[in-house]
Amino acid sequence: MKKVIITLISFFCAFITNSQCFVDTAKLNQSFIDLNNFPVTYEREKAFFDAFPSSWMEFVLTYQYYPNKSFELDYINHIELFKNLKLIPDSMYCDKLIFLSVGGKWEADATGALQNVLHTKMNNKTEVFFSRLARLHRGFQLRFWQFFWSSITHSEDNLKRIRNDYVNECELIKNKMGKKYPDVVKTMETAFSFALGEITFSTIENNFPHKYFVK
């Protein structure tokens, strides 16, 4: 009997620990509705900001890589609203985007929309992003930049789809931040060299062995 009780307690503790990865979708939807239907206040923005996923695992579990119709979560409007928050302090906002991106993997739909927000905000808040990134160790920075620069390879012949906009953006950021944050820029460029044009879809990556090995 004692073994059964101990087993149940262990299972319950494990469940509670793992459940921390899940977003309260009822709170997320309600804060989204409130912010859309009532006057914008810091409290309402903060409620939605707090309810929105705070890590890559939470984001994927909430929105998946496509519209999560089973939960009727409108990822397009959720992410658009998150993008347009005005009253959240810049440092808090950029920290959340950094932690959302670490460990991220590019796909279409929700994750692609998140990456678009990331590039828009980097353009507007470059100094803030770099000041926050500089506080983190290089491995953490590298994982952030890997998602930031992720772009796909061709699904059939594996030819790189080089995004000239990303090439130009990387150069602009380097010129803007290189003197003040040389170490962060170096990490950014390392991630750029590995991530640009090197990401394939999950359906291809999971089909090993296949012809996409480097020859």
N, C-alpha and C positions, 0 to 999 in steps of 0.2 A: 504493500500500500504506500509506504514511504517513497519507494522508487517511482511509483506512478505520480505521486504528488510532485516530486522533484522534477520529473520529466515535464509535467504540465507547466510548472513554474518556469522552467528553462525555455519551453516553447513560447510561453506568453511574453517573457522578456525579450526573446529574439524577435517576436512579432512587433513589439513596441519599438524596438530599435530600428527595424527595417521600415516600419511605417513612417518614420521620420522623413523618408524620401518622398512621401506622397504629399501633394498639395491639397488643401481643403478646397475642392472645386466649388462647393456651395458658397463659401465665403468669397472666392474669386469672382464668381458670377454675380453675386449680390453687390460687391464693391464696384464691379464694372457697370452694372445697372444704375447704381446710385450716382456714379460719377458722370454718367451720360444723361441722367434725367433731372438732376438737381444742380444748383449753382456750384461752380468749382471752388473748393476750399482746400487748404493744406490737409486738413483731416481726411477729406474724401480721397484726395490724391494719395496720401500716405497709406490709407486702408487698402487701396488697389495695389500700390507699390509693394506693400508687405505681403499681400495675398498672391502676387505674381511669383512664379518659380524663382528660386534663388540659386540654383545650381543646375549644371547640365543634366544630371540624373532626374531632378524634379521636372525640368522642362520637357524632357523626352517622355517621361511617364505621364505628363499632363497632356501634351499635344501630339506625341508620337512624331512621325516624319510626314504626316499627312493630316487632313482635317479629322479630328477625333469625334466622329459622329455618334459613337456609342454614348458619349457624355454630353453631346450637343455643345461642345466648346467651340466658340467662334474664334479660332486662332488668328484670323486675319485682323479682326477688329480689336481683339485683345492686344496683339502686338502693336498695332497702330496706335492704340490709346497709350500703351506703355512708352512708345516713341515720343508722344506729344505731351508727356507730363512736364509741367513748367515750374512747379513749386518745390520739387525735391532738390535738396542741396546737391551741387555738382559732384562733390566727393562721394557722397552716398550713392548717387546714381551710377557713376562710373565704376565704383566698387562692385555694384550688383551686376553690371554688364560683364565685368572681368570674370567674376566667379561663375556667371552663367556660361561663359565661353570656354572656360578651362575644361579640357577633355572633350570638347565638342567635335562633332563629325558632320561635315556638310552633306545635306541631302536637299531635295526640293521641298516646297511647301513651307511648313512651320520653321524648320531650321534655316532655310534660305532667307525667310523673312527676318529672322533674328539677326542673321549676318548683315543684311541690308541696314538694319537699325544700327548695328555696331559701326559700320563704315560711316554712316551719316553722323553719328555722335562723335566719332573720332575726328572727323573733319571740323566739327564745331567746338570740341572740347579737348583738343590734342594735348595741351599743357596739363590739364587735369589728369587725363589718362596716364601720361608719362610720370607724373609725380606720384600717382598711386602705384603704378607698376614698379617704379624704382624701389618701393618698399618691400617687394616680394623677391624671393630667390629666383635665380635664372631658370630653373626647371619649370617653375610655375609660370613665369613669363613666356617661356617657349611654348607651353601648351596653349596659352591664350592666343599667341600670335599664329599658331598652327591653324586654329579654327578661323582666325581673322583672314588669313590668306588662302584658305582652302578653296580650290576650284577643281572641276572634274576633268577627267580624261575622256577621250572619245569612247563610247560604249562598245564599239566594234573593233577599231584598229589601234586603240591605245595611243593615238597621236595626241600630243598636248594641245589643249585649247588655251593658248596663252591669252590672258586677259590684259590687253594693253592698258585698261583703266587701272588695274592693280599695279602694273609695272610703273606707271606714272605716279600713282598714289604713294607707292613705297619710296620713290625718289623724292617726292615732295615732303614726306614725313621725315626722311633722313636729313634733308637740307634744313628743315625747320627745327628739329630736335637734336641733331647730331652733336653740337657743341655742348649743350647743357646735359644731355643724357646719353653719352657715347656708349655705355654698356648696354642700356636698354635697346638702343638702335642696333647694336651688334647682334643681340638676341633676335630682334625683329627680322634682320636680314637673313639670319640663319634659318629661321622658320620659313621665310619667304622662299628660300632656295629649295626647301623640301616640300612645301605645301602647294605651291602654284602649279596647277595642272597635273597633280599627282594623286588626286582623290578619285576613286571610282565608286559606283553605286554599290550598296550592300549586296544586291543580287549577284553582282559580279564577284565581289570580294569573297563572298561565302562559297563560291563555286570552285574550290581547289581540288586537284590541280587544274590549271587552265593555261591558256596561251598568253596570259598577261604578265608572266614572269619576264624580268629584264633579260635580254639576250646579249 
